[in-house]
Amino acid sequence: MKYHSTRDREARHALTASEAILKGLAEDGGLFVPESIPALPPDLDVDAPYGVFAARVLEPFFEGDELHDSLEDICSAAFDFPIPLHDLDSSTVLELFHGPTSAFKDFGARFLAFSMERLLVQRDRRLCILVATSGDTGGAVASAFWKRRNLTVKVLFPKGRVAYRQKKQLTCWGGNVSSYEVDGSFDDCQSMVKSAFVDPQYASSLSSANSINLGRLLPQMVYYVYASMRYVKEKGRRPVIIIPSGNVGNCTGAYWAAAMGAPIARIVLAVNANRTIPDYLESGRYEPRASVRTLANAMDVGAPSNMERIFDLFRTFDEVKANVSAWSVSDDHIRETIRAVYDREGYIMCPHTACAEYVRATRFADRDDVMLVSTAHPAKFDTVVEPLIGASVPLPQALADLMERPNDYKSIGVDYHELF
Ligand SMILES: *Cc1c(COP(=O)(O)O)cnc(C)c1O
């Protein structure tokens, strides 16, 4: 199995999965995609331990790759937390927030970290991962790479712009993870990272762990295969899956799962007030733009980076229209939905998950087979959620443990040399 850039459709520069994972972004600026999507193994057992199940789904993507025989070890170590399907009266919720930082990004970040560790140890190489973050990604990456051999992490976050609990998740690590509070904006943090990447003194020892890395995409495909098979096993019908989306990496995993043959009736995107994709589906013109701020802030994306992969999978507008639906949800509707679900079912949703529920409630009937994807634990967004429901959201144990750890970070200016 080989991978090529979305901008190299003749596959003139094909790489193995491991090479693509270590590289991150292709040299031409495109994103790595597989030369073809393999079919699901016929004897896939949805009752196997999740790490074993994940390895079976991923193996065809690593055919001939040096990681092929280690996948079961990697997946068993990376996915050491539950993935429940939670039944509500009106739908089923796929809870992807039971990892160490209580958001679905743990799946991708952990698979990437354990894979990179193995590749680097084999090569006797070391890499430093640089992450600029305004919130969730940095915490998931720091947690995933903490204690991984041959890897160090430097997390940059803007002073005064991250919430208390988020800051805690960025600064509580120590060891091979260092955190830097930058006296500047998120954009300053990002340009420091970009400058370091092009500085010949550091470039060859640096890497990124951002959401376009193939090593984050592939594990996001596995849970859609798993959840749809579980759903069919329990209910006998294929689910429509509604996915809260921003950079569309999570739903790209779902489209790849469907292309493998996972029993999914339809994939529907729920976006916030950032309407780039719904507008495109209506007008046929794809117009990336600046993002606007919303309550579902992990989806505040106006130029979704993984759209290149969607356009690679579906080559014409008609094909996109036939496979992709997307609806935009306003902040008012997010608030209303969090309140309504809590009043009706006593279930607490984060603002991102509420976007999916709003789309379900307005576009589907209660008895339709709909699976909502829950991307984060509501306790991560306590300041939004608690006033709406008039109750406090209990912290999951994993987050509570992190809150107990001491902060450790350096305050720096906007010169990237201070990182080294
Ligand atoms: C990152 C994130 C999303 C958006 O996922 P994409 O892959 O960027 O579409 C949704 N919800 C939460 C909680 C997130 O952290």
The ligand as a Tripos MOL2 file, in Angstrom:
@<TRIPOS>MOLECULE
LIG
   15    15     1     0     0
SMALL
NO_CHARGES

@<TRIPOS>ATOM
      1 C1        -11.2810   19.0940   16.7830 C.3       1 LIG1
      2 C2        -12.6890   19.0030   17.2910 C.ar      1 LIG1
      3 C3        -13.7960   18.9480   16.4130 C.ar      1 LIG1
      4 C4        -13.6520   19.0760   14.9210 C.3       1 LIG1
      5 O1        -13.0560   17.9560   14.3200 O.3       1 LIG1
      6 P1        -12.4610   18.0500   12.8490 P.3       1 LIG1
      7 O2        -11.7370   16.7960   12.6200 O.co2     1 LIG1
      8 O3        -11.5610   19.2630   12.8400 O.co2     1 LIG1
      9 O4        -13.6240   18.2360   11.9210 O.co2     1 LIG1
     10 C5        -15.0540   18.8050   16.9590 C.ar      1 LIG1
     11 N1        -15.2400   18.7410   18.2970 N.ar      1 LIG1
     12 C6        -14.2030   18.7940   19.1590 C.ar      1 LIG1
     13 C7        -14.4820   18.7320   20.6110 C.3       1 LIG1
     14 C8        -12.8950   18.9230   18.6940 C.ar      1 LIG1
     15 O5        -11.8780   18.9890   19.5720 O.3       1 LIG1
@<TRIPOS>BOND
     1     1     2 1
     2     2     3 ar
     3     2    14 ar
     4     3     4 1
     5     3    10 ar
     6     4     5 1
     7     5     6 1
     8     6     7 2
     9     6     8 1
    10     6     9 1
    11    10    11 ar
    12    11    12 ar
    13    12    13 1
    14    12    14 ar
    15    14    15 1
@<TRIPOS>SUBSTRUCTURE
     1 LIG1         1 GROUP 0 **** ****
